[in-house]
């Protein structure tokens, strides 16, 4: 079950102290056992201001609260005391009767002052409950009450430290940081105004009091928000007497066991104090009556038809002659007040008039502020439109800003003069300064936008002018590639900077800003080149292989090479690799600073002239130390300009050689195939042996011409059989398979051939018909044999090399480009005549 707060009436409405009730309370809450570890919190403020409600939510007490449905009346009578539930250390809460209540009337305020002084005397923390709209007021803010309390307290009690926690209720849109200085200033003025005894003549306010200010939302309109803020405020009362707490620097604390006696004596002294008598009757009557007149005039002003119409009109936009019309309304009500209050005390009358004037100006000030806001918005919009139109016409930016700024500020000043109220000395300089800042901010924004747009356009122009040419130069990989790139970069950058400088002349930028933008443009151009170089460096291996293939497979006239066996493949390979290595040396680093380097010489000496073989186990350590490419940096080249490190170059070269060796081997194979297909003669030694060993047979043939005739006929028949049966093509499929195919076709082919010879000899022609095997076409002079397509040779398999092999004798041509191969066989004709 929840702990009981034991609410008890300490002092009744007649000022009688309930000593027995306090004794019982202390026993129930065991306050006497706390020693010095306890705190006392009290609350004071106007009647029906929600003090009891705040205490109940803040400390979980059960003080009686006002029933709003039964009307506003006095709820708490006298002073009540209760224990704060759930707060450590043990804390006692005191709920005071509200001030300014109608039940006691205007002549009976002694008890209010006595109770307030009592609360200040025995409490460590005093909550002063006040409405947000009462800040700055005389009576509602408890100024006279606090003034007397401060004066009497200094004379009656020893120096102690009390925390005054001002709780601003029903906070408005006005930020707390704007209300707090006003409230602190009012408190300091009260302190400075009270007469002080000689002992405390130079005593400062903060030696008696700590002032803490907080604000809460409306309990009726924003109940949930109110409870949330109260819960946050409640946390501040935990360990309130610890260093840094709300009452962490309190002094003169009475032990808990002597609290009852101390409270009785303090109340007795307060009851007997003569300084707490009511003020003079004359002053009181003047105060009350002038207050009534002032309130009545303010009420009439609030409901004045002219003012309400003006207030409604000002919400829609600027109102012409606003200051003149409002000044007339205010002057009318102030004049009525002067006429009705003329016979009252002059000091009170003037004070209340100032109070009425202040409240009236506070009432109309939001409308004045709204008008200034409209004027500022209108002037700012005018500035924006005029500046835009001026820029569209092509006028200079800085000149346009100056002209438009002067025009809009003049427009605002004329509006402020029309809105001036005679009774107020309001300064529109803050709004004017804000307008000027808004104008400068918009001008700065437009300037930044225009400059950014221009910079983006020129950067795009540089990108178009540099990207493709730089890529082309890098792809070409010539020795002077970077010199050409530097020349291109310098030329395009100078053109862009010159045009940009001329374009932004109308902005009238300072030299430092101008230099920075020029440098940014030049840096952008350089970064474009560097970025393109880095992108291309990632494709260097592909480019190297393309360069090798181009140089290796094409001659000086850019025609595809035909590997006839006469080409020097070793020299061609070296030239192709040199071209690829030159491309690698170009892509190894960014060379925009014209600094000499040794990258090309180092790569050629290490990769072309030297070897990349793995050193033996005996020399491996020595080779690793002496390898010039065993490094991650180039000499005379900064790391930021390095695109490909020496180690990466070495790795790329190994991969490049491995991937291009097949191309070289294919070229060598193509040459060997060409030689074999065109070499029908036996070796020279065999020819010499045949001449020596067959000399007798050769002489026999010369002596007998018949033998020569027989041999000639046999040669013709053999040639015809060779062509008709495509013996060479059949043998390409394999020796055994070729022999089997030839043997199966030999007899039919021989018979057909002899029959054709016989028919030719008899002068008869055989109609052309379909026959298995080879096809024949008869002519008057002889016959023609068309050979079928030969099968591809194994030496002309798929290759990444582009090669051609042709044979003028056989009419066979081999051509391969990339992975595609082409073979064409010319038609051979054999004619025999009888």
C-alpha positions in Angstrom: 0.0 0.0 0.0 1.1 3.6 -0.7 2.6 5.5 2.2 0.3 7.8 4.1 1.2 11.5 3.8 -0.5 12.3 7.2 -1.9 15.8 6.1 -2.4 18.0 9.2 -3.5 21.6 9.7 -0.6 23.4 11.3 -2.1 26.9 11.6 -5.8 27.6 11.3 -7.5 30.5 9.5 -7.5 32.6 12.7 -3.8 32.2 13.2 -3.9 29.5 16.0 -0.9 27.2 16.0 -1.8 23.5 16.3 1.0 22.3 18.5 -0.6 19.0 19.3 -1.3 18.2 15.7 2.3 18.9 14.8 3.5 16.6 17.6 1.3 13.8 16.4 2.5 14.4 12.8 6.1 14.1 13.7 5.5 10.9 15.5 3.6 9.3 12.6 6.2 10.2 10.0 9.1 9.5 12.4 10.6 12.9 11.7 12.3 13.1 15.1 14.6 10.2 14.0 16.0 12.1 11.0 18.5 14.3 12.8 19.6 16.9 10.2 18.6 14.7 7.2 15.3 16.3 6.4 14.0 19.2 4.3 11.0 21.5 4.5 9.2 22.7 1.3 6.4 25.2 1.3 4.3 26.9 -1.4 2.8 30.4 -1.6 0.9 32.3 -4.2 -2.4 33.8 -5.2 -5.6 32.1 -4.2 -7.0 29.5 -6.7 -3.7 29.4 -8.6 -3.4 25.6 -8.3 -1.0 25.5 -5.3 -2.6 22.4 -3.7 -2.9 20.7 -7.1 0.8 21.2 -7.8 1.8 20.0 -4.3 -0.3 16.8 -4.7 1.1 16.0 -8.1 4.6 16.9 -7.0 4.8 15.1 -3.7 1.9 12.7 -3.8 0.1 14.4 -0.9 -3.6 14.8 -0.5 -4.1 18.4 0.2 -7.6 19.6 -0.5 -8.1 20.9 -4.1 -10.6 23.4 -5.4 -13.6 22.0 -7.3 -13.7 24.1 -10.4 -17.3 23.1 -11.1 -18.5 24.7 -7.9 -16.8 28.1 -8.6 -13.5 29.7 -7.6 -13.3 30.1 -3.8 -10.9 29.7 -1.0 -9.9 26.1 -0.6 -6.9 26.0 1.7 -7.5 27.9 5.0 -4.5 28.6 7.2 -1.4 26.4 6.8 -1.4 22.7 6.2 1.5 20.3 6.6 2.1 16.8 5.1 4.9 14.3 4.4 6.2 14.1 0.8 5.6 10.5 -0.3 8.5 8.7 -1.9 11.0 11.5 -1.5 14.5 10.9 0.0 15.6 12.4 2.4 12.4 12.8 4.4 10.7 16.0 3.2 7.9 17.9 4.8 5.5 19.9 2.6 3.6 23.0 3.7 0.5 24.3 1.8 -0.2 28.0 2.6 -3.4 29.8 2.2 -3.6 31.7 -1.0 -3.0 35.5 -1.1 -5.3 38.1 -2.5 -8.5 36.1 -1.7 -11.9 37.7 -1.6 -12.9 35.9 1.6 -10.5 38.0 3.7 -11.1 41.1 1.7 -8.7 43.9 0.8 -8.3 45.1 4.4 -7.2 41.8 5.8 -3.9 40.9 4.4 -1.9 40.5 7.6 -2.3 36.7 7.8 -1.1 36.4 4.2 2.1 38.3 5.0 2.5 36.4 8.3 2.1 33.0 6.6 4.5 34.0 3.8 7.1 35.1 6.4 6.6 31.9 8.4 7.2 29.8 5.2 10.4 31.7 4.4 11.6 31.4 8.0 11.3 27.6 8.4 11.5 26.3 4.9 14.6 25.2 3.0 12.7 25.5 -0.3 9.9 27.9 -1.0 7.8 27.4 -4.1 6.3 30.7 -5.3 3.4 29.8 -7.6 2.6 32.5 -10.1 0.9 32.8 -13.5 3.0 33.4 -16.5 1.0 36.5 -17.5 1.5 38.1 -14.1 5.3 38.4 -14.6 6.1 42.1 -14.3 3.0 43.0 -12.5 2.9 44.7 -9.1 0.3 42.9 -7.0 -0.1 39.6 -8.9 3.6 39.0 -8.8 3.6 39.5 -4.9 6.0 42.4 -5.1 4.7 44.3 -2.0 4.4 41.1 -0.1 8.0 40.0 -0.9 9.3 43.5 -0.1 7.9 43.4 3.5 8.9 39.8 4.0 12.5 40.5 3.0 12.7 43.5 5.3 11.3 41.8 8.3 13.1 38.6 7.8 16.5 40.3 7.9 15.6 42.0 11.2 14.1 39.0 12.9 16.2 36.0 12.0 19.8 35.0 11.8 21.4 34.6 8.4 20.2 31.4 6.6 20.0 30.3 3.1 16.6 29.6 1.5 15.9 28.5 -2.0 13.1 30.4 -3.8 11.7 28.2 -6.5 9.5 30.3 -8.8 7.0 28.1 -10.6 5.5 29.9 -13.6 2.2 28.3 -14.4 0.4 28.1 -17.7 3.5 29.0 -19.7 2.9 30.7 -23.0 4.9 30.7 -26.2 7.3 33.1 -24.7 10.5 31.1 -24.0 11.5 30.7 -20.4 14.9 32.2 -21.2 13.1 35.5 -22.0 11.0 35.4 -18.9 13.7 34.4 -16.4 15.8 37.6 -16.7 12.7 39.8 -16.1 11.7 37.9 -13.0 15.2 37.9 -11.6 15.5 41.6 -12.3 12.2 42.2 -10.4 13.4 40.2 -7.4 16.7 42.1 -7.3 14.8 45.4 -7.5 12.7 44.4 -4.5 15.8 43.5 -2.6 17.5 46.7 -3.5 14.5 48.8 -2.5 13.8 47.4 1.0 15.5 49.3 3.8 18.1 47.2 5.5 19.4 47.3 9.1 22.9 48.3 9.7 24.1 44.7 10.1 22.9 43.8 6.6 23.5 47.1 4.9 25.9 45.5 2.4 24.5 42.1 2.4 23.8 40.7 -1.0 20.5 39.0 -2.0 22.2 35.7 -2.8 23.5 35.4 0.7 19.9 35.0 1.9 18.3 33.3 -1.1 19.0 31.0 -4.0 16.6 31.7 -6.9 15.5 28.9 -9.2 12.9 29.4 -11.9 10.9 26.8 -13.8 7.7 26.8 -15.9 4.8 24.4 -16.3 2.1 23.9 -18.9 -1.6 24.5 -18.2 -3.1 21.8 -16.1 -6.5 22.3 -17.6 -5.5 22.6 -21.3 -2.5 20.3 -21.4 -2.9 17.9 -18.5 -0.6 15.2 -19.8 2.1 17.7 -20.6 1.6 19.2 -17.1 2.0 15.8 -15.4 5.1 15.0 -17.5 6.8 18.3 -16.5 5.8 17.9 -12.8 7.3 14.4 -12.9 10.6 15.9 -14.2 10.4 18.6 -11.5 9.9 16.0 -8.8 13.2 14.4 -9.6 15.0 17.6 -8.4 13.7 17.1 -4.9 15.4 13.8 -4.5 18.5 14.3 -2.3 17.7 18.0 -2.3 20.0 18.7 0.7 23.0 17.1 -0.9 25.7 19.3 -2.4 24.5 20.5 -5.7 20.8 19.9 -4.7 18.1 22.5 -4.5 18.9 23.2 -0.8 22.5 22.0 -0.9 23.9 25.1 0.7 21.4 25.7 3.5 22.6 27.0 6.8 21.3 27.2 10.4 19.3 23.9 10.2 17.4 23.0 13.4 17.6 19.2 14.3 14.4 17.3 13.6 13.7 16.7 17.2 13.5 20.5 17.9 11.5 21.3 14.8 8.1 21.5 16.6 9.4 24.0 19.3 11.3 26.1 16.7 8.2 26.4 14.5 6.0 27.5 17.5 8.5 30.2 18.5 8.9 31.5 15.0 5.2 31.8 14.6 4.9 33.6 18.0 7.6 36.2 16.9 5.8 36.7 13.6 2.4 37.3 15.3 3.9 39.9 17.7 5.8 41.8 15.0 4.4 45.3 14.5 6.2 45.9 11.2 3.7 43.7 9.5 0.7 46.1 10.0 -1.3 47.1 7.0 -0.2 50.2 5.1 -1.9 53.5 5.6 -5.6 53.6 4.7 -5.3 56.4 2.2 -2.6 54.6 0.3 -4.6 51.4 0.4 -7.8 53.1 -0.9 -5.9 54.9 -3.7 -4.2 51.7 -4.6 -7.4 49.6 -4.7 -9.5 52.3 -6.5 -6.9 53.2 -9.1 -6.4 49.4 -9.7 -10.1 49.1 -10.3 -10.2 52.0 -12.7 -7.1 50.7 -14.5 -8.6 47.2 -14.8 -11.9 48.6 -16.1 -10.2 50.7 -18.8 -8.1 47.7 -19.8 -11.2 45.5 -20.0 -12.9 48.0 -22.3 -9.8 48.3 -24.5 -9.7 44.5 -24.8 -13.3 44.5 -26.2 -13.1 47.8 -28.2 -14.6 47.4 -31.6 -12.0 49.5 -33.3 -9.1 47.6 -31.7 -10.7 44.2 -32.6 -11.1 45.2 -36.2 -7.6 46.4 -36.3 -6.3 43.2 -34.7 -8.2 41.0 -37.1 -7.1 43.0 -40.1 -3.4 42.9 -39.1 -3.5 39.1 -39.3 -4.1 39.2 -43.0 -1.4 41.6 -43.9 -0.1 45.2 -43.4 -2.7 47.8 -42.4 -2.4 51.4 -43.7 -2.0 54.0 -40.9 -1.8 51.3 -38.2 0.2 53.4 -35.8 -2.0 56.5 -36.1 -5.3 54.5 -35.6 -4.0 52.5 -32.6 -2.4 55.6 -31.0 -5.8 57.3 -31.0 -7.5 54.3 -29.4 -4.9 54.1 -26.6 -4.9 57.8 -26.0 -8.7 57.8 -25.5 -8.6 55.2 -22.7 -5.6 56.8 -21.0 -7.4 60.2 -21.0 -10.5 58.6 -19.4 -8.3 57.1 -16.7 -6.7 60.5 -15.9 -10.1 62.1 -15.5 -11.5 59.4 -13.1 -8.4 59.1 -11.0 -7.5 62.7 -10.7 -8.4 63.0 -6.9 -6.4 60.0 -5.7 -2.9 60.0 -4.3 -0.6 61.2 -7.0 2.1 58.6 -6.5 -0.4 55.7 -6.6 -2.3 57.3 -9.5 0.8 57.7 -11.6 2.0 54.2 -10.8 -1.3 52.7 -11.8 -1.4 54.8 -15.0 2.0 53.5 -15.9 0.8 50.0 -15.1 -2.3 50.5 -17.3 -0.2 51.9 -20.1 2.2 49.0 -19.8 -0.6 46.4 -19.9 -2.3 48.2 -22.8 1.0 48.2 -24.8 1.5 44.6 -23.9 -2.0 43.9 -25.3 -1.3 45.6 -28.6 2.4 44.6 -28.9 1.7 41.2 -30.6 -0.3 43.0 -33.3 2.6 45.4 -33.8 5.1 42.5 -34.0 2.8 40.8 -36.5 2.8 44.0 -38.6 6.6 44.2 -38.5 6.6 40.5 -39.6 4.4 41.3 -42.5 6.6 44.3 -43.5 9.7 42.2 -43.3 8.2 39.4 -45.4 6.9 41.8 -48.0 10.3 43.6 -48.2 12.1 40.3 -48.5 9.8 39.0 -51.2 10.2 42.3 -53.1 14.0 41.9 -52.8 13.8 38.4 -54.2 11.7 39.3 -57.2 13.7 42.4 -58.1 17.0 40.5 -57.9 15.6 37.8 -60.1 14.4 40.3 -62.7 17.7 42.1 -62.6 19.7 39.0 -63.2 17.4 38.0 -66.0 18.2 41.3 -67.7 21.9 40.4 -67.5 23.0 43.0 -65.0 26.0 42.4 -62.7 25.2 40.3 -59.6 26.9 42.6 -57.0 25.4 45.8 -58.5 21.9 44.1 -58.6 22.2 43.1 -55.0 23.1 46.6 -53.9 20.3 48.2 -55.8 17.7 45.7 -54.7 18.8 45.8 -51.0 18.6 49.6 -50.8 15.1 49.5 -52.4 13.7 46.8 -50.0 15.2 48.4 -46.9 13.7 51.8 -47.8 10.3 50.1 -48.2 10.6 48.5 -44.8 11.6 51.8 -43.1 8.6 53.5 -44.6 6.3 50.8 -43.3 7.8 51.0 -39.8 7.3 54.8 -39.7 3.7 54.3 -40.6 3.3 51.7 -37.8 4.8 53.8 -35.0 2.7 54.2 -31.8 3.0 57.5 -30.0 2.6 55.9 -26.5 5.4 53.3 -27.1 9.0 53.7 -27.7 9.4 50.4 -29.5 12.5 49.8 -31.5 12.1 48.0 -34.8 15.9 47.7 -35.2 15.9 44.0 -34.4 13.4 43.2 -37.1 15.3 45.5 -39.5 18.5 43.7 -38.6 16.8 40.4 -39.2 15.5 41.6 -42.6 19.0 42.6 -43.5 20.3 39.2 -42.4 17.6 37.5 -44.5 18.4 39.7 -47.5 22.2 39.0 -47.1 21.4 35.3 -46.6 19.3 35.1 -49.8 21.8 37.0 -51.8 24.6 34.7 -50.5 22.4 31.7 -51.3 21.7 32.9 -54.9 25.4 33.8 -55.3 26.5 30.4 -54.2 23.9 28.7 -56.4 25.0 30.7 -59.4 28.7 30.2 -58.8 28.1 26.5 -58.2 26.1 26.2 -61.4 28.9 28.0 -63.3 31.6 25.9 -61.7 29.6 22.7 -62.6 29.3 23.9 -66.2 33.0 24.6 -66.6 33.8 21.3 -64.9 31.6 19.5 -67.4 33.2 21.4 -70.2 36.7 20.3 -69.0 35.4 16.8 -68.7 34.3 16.8 -72.3 37.5 18.4 -73.5 39.9 16.1 -71.5 38.4 12.7 -71.0 38.3 11.2 -74.5 41.6 12.8 -75.7 43.4 11.6 -72.5 42.0 8.2 -72.9 43.1 8.1 -76.6 46.7 9.3 -75.7 47.0 6.7 -72.9 45.6 4.0 -75.1 48.2 4.8 -77.8 50.9 4.4 -75.2 53.5 6.4 -77.0 56.7 7.6 -75.3 55.5 11.2 -75.4 52.0 10.4 -74.1 52.3 12.3 -70.8 54.0 15.3 -72.6 51.0 15.5 -74.9 48.6 15.1 -72.0 50.3 17.9 -70.1 50.1 20.2 -73.1 46.4 19.3 -73.6 45.7 19.9 -69.9 47.5 23.2 -69.8 45.7 24.4 -73.0 42.2 23.4 -71.9 42.7 24.6 -68.3 43.8 28.0 -69.5 40.8 28.3 -71.8 38.4 27.3 -69.1 40.0 29.6 -66.4 40.0 32.6 -68.8 36.4 32.1 -69.7 35.4 31.5 -66.1 37.2 34.6 -64.9 35.4 36.8 -67.4 32.0 35.3 -66.6 32.2 35.9 -62.8 33.4 39.5 -63.1 30.0 40.8 -62.2 30.1 39.1 -58.8 32.9 41.4 -57.6 34.5 38.7 -55.6 37.5 39.4 -53.4 40.9 38.3 -54.8 41.3 35.5 -52.3 37.9 33.9 -53.2 38.6 34.4 -56.9 42.0 32.8 -56.7 40.5 29.9 -54.7 37.8 29.3 -57.4 40.4 29.4 -60.1 42.6 27.0 -58.2 39.6 24.7 -57.7 38.9 24.7 -61.4 42.5 23.8 -62.2 42.5 21.2 -59.5 39.3 19.8 -61.0 41.0 19.5 -64.4 44.0 17.8 -63.0 41.8 15.4 -60.9 39.9 14.5 -64.1 43.1 13.5 -65.8 44.3 11.6 -62.8 41.0 9.8 -62.4 41.0 8.8 -66.0 44.6 7.5 -65.7 43.7 5.5 -62.7 40.7 4.0 -64.4 42.8 3.1 -67.5 45.5 1.6 -65.2 43.1 -1.0 -64.1 42.8 -2.2 -67.8 46.5 -2.1 -68.6 46.8 -5.8 -69.0 44.0 -5.9 -71.6 45.6 -2.9 -73.4 49.0 -4.6 -73.4 47.6 -7.8 -74.9 45.8 -5.7 -77.6 49.0 -3.8 -78.4 51.0 -7.0 -78.6 48.4 -8.6 -80.9 48.3 -5.5 -83.1 52.0 -5.3 -83.6 52.6 -9.0 -83.8 49.8 -9.8 -86.3 50.2 -6.8 -88.6 53.1 -5.5 -90.6 54.3 -1.9 -91.0 51.5 -1.2 -93.5 48.9 -2.4 -90.9 48.1 -5.4 -93.1 47.6 -8.9 -91.5 50.7 -10.9 -91.5 50.9 -14.2 -93.6 53.2 -16.6 -92.0 55.1 -17.9 -95.0 58.2 -19.0 -93.1 60.3 -16.0 -94.1 59.3 -13.8 -91.1 61.7 -13.4 -88.1 59.2 -14.3 -85.4 61.8 -13.6 -82.6 62.3 -10.0 -83.8 58.6 -9.5 -84.3 57.9 -10.9 -80.8 60.5 -8.6 -79.3 59.0 -5.5 -81.1 55.5 -6.4 -80.0 56.6 -6.9 -76.4 58.5 -3.7 -76.4 55.3 -1.9 -77.6 53.3 -3.5 -74.8 56.0 -2.7 -72.2 56.1 0.9 -73.4 52.3 1.1 -72.7 53.0 -0.4 -69.2 55.7 2.2 -68.5 53.3 5.0 -69.6 50.5 3.7 -67.3 52.8 3.1 -64.3 52.6 6.7 -62.9 50.9 10.1 -63.3 53.4 12.5 -64.8 51.7 15.9 -64.8 54.5 17.8 -63.0 57.2 17.3 -65.7 59.5 15.6 -63.2 62.0 13.1 -64.8 61.8 9.5 -63.8 63.5 6.2 -64.6 60.4 4.0 -64.9 60.8 3.3 -68.6 64.5 2.5 -68.4 64.0 0.4 -65.3 61.2 -1.7 -66.8 63.0 -2.3 -70.1 66.3 -3.1 -68.4 64.6 -5.5 -66.0 61.9 -7.1 -68.1 63.2 -6.9 -71.7 66.9 -7.1 -71.3 66.9 -9.1 -68.1 65.2 -12.3 -67.1 62.3 -12.9 -64.8 63.3 -16.5 -63.9 63.0 -17.6 -60.4 66.5 -17.6 -58.8 68.0 -20.9 -57.6 68.0 -21.8 -54.0 71.6 -20.7 -53.6 71.1 -17.2 -55.2 67.5 -16.6 -54.2 68.3 -14.3 -51.3 70.8 -12.4 -53.3 68.4 -12.0 -56.3 65.6 -10.8 -54.0 67.9 -8.1 -52.7 69.1 -6.9 -56.1 65.8 -7.1 -58.0 65.1 -3.4 -59.0 61.4 -4.2 -59.2 61.1 -5.7 -55.7 59.7 -2.5 -54.4 56.3 -0.8 -53.8 57.4 2.7 -54.9 59.2 4.3 -57.8 62.2 6.5 -57.3 61.4 10.2 -57.9 57.7 9.4 -58.0 55.4 10.3 -55.1 53.0 7.6 -53.8 50.0 9.7 -54.7 51.1 9.7 -58.4 51.8 6.0 -58.5 49.3 4.0 -60.6 51.1 0.7 -60.8 53.9 -0.2 -58.4 57.1 -2.0 -59.5 56.0 -5.2 -57.9 52.6 -5.0 -59.7 54.4 -4.3 -63.0 56.5 -7.4 -62.5 53.4 -9.5 -61.8 51.6 -8.0 -64.8 54.5 -8.7 -67.1 54.6 -12.4 -66.0 50.9 -12.7 -66.6 51.2 -10.9 -70.0 54.0 -13.2 -71.2 52.1 -16.3 -70.1 49.0 -15.2 -71.9 50.8 -14.2 -75.2 53.1 -17.3 -75.5 50.3 -19.2 -77.1 50.1 -16.5 -79.8 53.8 -16.9 -80.6 53.6 -20.7 -80.6 50.7 -20.6 -83.0 52.7 -18.4 -85.4 55.6 -20.8 -85.3 53.2 -23.7 -85.9 51.7 -21.9 -88.8 55.2 -21.4 -90.4 56.0 -25.1 -89.9 52.7 -26.1 -91.5 53.4 -23.8 -94.4 56.8 -25.3 -95.0 55.4 -28.8 -94.9 52.6 -28.1 -97.3 55.0 -26.5 -99.9 58.0 -28.8 -99.6 57.3 -31.8 -102.1 60.9 -32.5 -102.9 63.0 -34.9 -100.9 66.0 -33.6 -99.0 69.0 -32.5 -101.1 71.0 -35.5 -100.0 68.3 -37.8 -101.2 68.2 -36.1 -104.6 72.0 -36.4 -104.9 71.8 -40.1 -103.9 69.1 -40.7 -106.5 71.2 -39.0 -109.2 74.3 -41.1 -108.3 72.6 -44.4 -107.8 70.1 -44.0 -110.7 72.5 -42.8 -113.3 72.4 -46.1 -115.2 68.6 -46.2 -115.3 68.5 -42.6 -116.4 70.9 -43.4 -119.3 68.7 -46.4 -120.2 65.6 -44.2 -120.5 67.5 -41.8 -122.7 68.5 -44.7 -125.0 64.9 -46.0 -125.2 62.3 -43.3 -125.8 59.5 -45.9 -125.5 60.2 -46.0 -121.8 59.8 -42.3 -121.5 56.4 -42.5 -123.2 55.3 -45.2 -120.8 56.5 -43.2 -117.8 54.8 -40.1 -119.1 51.5 -42.0 -119.5 51.9 -43.5 -116.0 52.6 -40.0 -114.6 49.4 -38.6 -116.2 47.3 -41.5 -114.9 48.9 -41.1 -111.4 48.3 -37.4 -111.4 44.7 -37.9 -112.5 44.1 -40.5 -109.8 45.8 -38.2 -107.2 43.5 -35.4 -108.1 40.3 -37.5 -108.7 40.6 -39.4 -105.4 42.0 -36.4 -103.3 44.7 -38.6 -101.9 46.3 -35.7 -100.0 43.1 -34.8 -98.3 42.3 -38.4 -97.4 45.7 -38.9 -95.8 45.2 -35.8 -93.6 42.6 -37.8 -91.7 45.2 -40.3 -90.8 47.4 -42.7 -92.7 45.4 -45.9 -91.9 42.1 -44.3 -92.5 43.3 -42.6 -95.7 44.7 -46.0 -97.1 41.4 -47.8 -96.4 39.4 -45.1 -98.1 41.8 -45.0 -101.1 41.8 -48.8 -101.5 38.0 -48.9 -101.5 37.7 -46.3 -104.3 40.8 -47.2 -106.3 39.3 -49.9 -108.7 36.0 -48.0 -109.5 38.0 -44.8 -110.1 40.5 -46.6 -112.3 37.8 -48.2 -114.4 36.0 -44.9 -114.9 39.2 -43.2 -115.8 40.0 -45.9 -118.5 36.5 -45.8 -119.9 36.7 -42.0 -120.3 40.1 -42.4 -122.0 38.6 -45.0 -124.4 35.6 -42.9 -125.2 37.8 -39.8 -125.9 39.9 -41.9 -128.2 36.8 -43.1 -130.2 35.5 -39.6 -130.5 32.2 -40.3 -128.6 30.8 -38.3 -125.7 29.0 -39.8 -122.7 26.1 -37.8 -121.3 26.7 -36.3 -117.9 25.1 -38.2 -115.2 25.2 -38.8 -111.4 28.0 -41.1 -110.4 29.3 -42.1 -107.0 32.7 -40.7 -106.2 34.1 -37.7 -108.2 32.2 -35.7 -110.7 33.3 -35.2 -114.4 32.5 -32.6 -117.0 33.2 -33.4 -120.7 34.7 -30.9 -123.1 35.9 -31.0 -126.7 39.5 -30.7 -125.6 39.6 -33.0 -122.5 38.1 -33.4 -119.1 38.2 -31.3 -115.9 38.3 -32.7 -112.3 37.0 -30.5 -109.4 38.5 -31.4 -106.1 36.5 -31.4 -102.8 37.3 -29.2 -99.8 40.3 -30.5 -97.9 40.1 -31.1 -94.2 41.9 -28.8 -91.8 45.4 -29.7 -90.9 46.2 -30.3 -87.2 48.8 -27.6 -87.3 46.2 -25.0 -88.1 44.0 -25.6 -85.0 42.2 -22.8 -83.1 44.5 -19.9 -82.1 44.4 -16.4 -80.8 46.8 -15.4 -83.5 45.7 -13.8 -86.8 47.7 -15.8 -89.4 47.6 -16.7 -93.1 49.4 -19.5 -94.9 49.1 -19.8 -98.7 50.5 -22.1 -101.2 50.8 -21.0 -104.9 51.5 -24.6 -106.1 48.5 -26.3 -104.4 46.2 -23.3 -104.3 45.4 -23.9 -100.6 45.3 -20.9 -98.3 45.1 -21.0 -94.5 43.9 -18.0 -92.6 43.1 -17.6 -88.8 42.1 -14.4 -87.0 41.6 -14.7 -83.2 39.8 -17.9 -82.7 38.3 -18.2 -86.3 40.1 -20.1 -89.1 39.4 -20.0 -92.7 40.7 -22.4 -95.4 40.0 -22.0 -99.1 40.9 -24.5 -101.7 41.2 -23.4 -105.3 39.8 -25.6 -108.1 42.4 -27.7 -109.7 42.0 -28.7 -113.3 43.6 -31.7 -115.0 43.2 -32.0 -118.8 44.2 -35.0 -120.8 44.2 -35.0 -124.6 44.7 -38.0 -126.7 
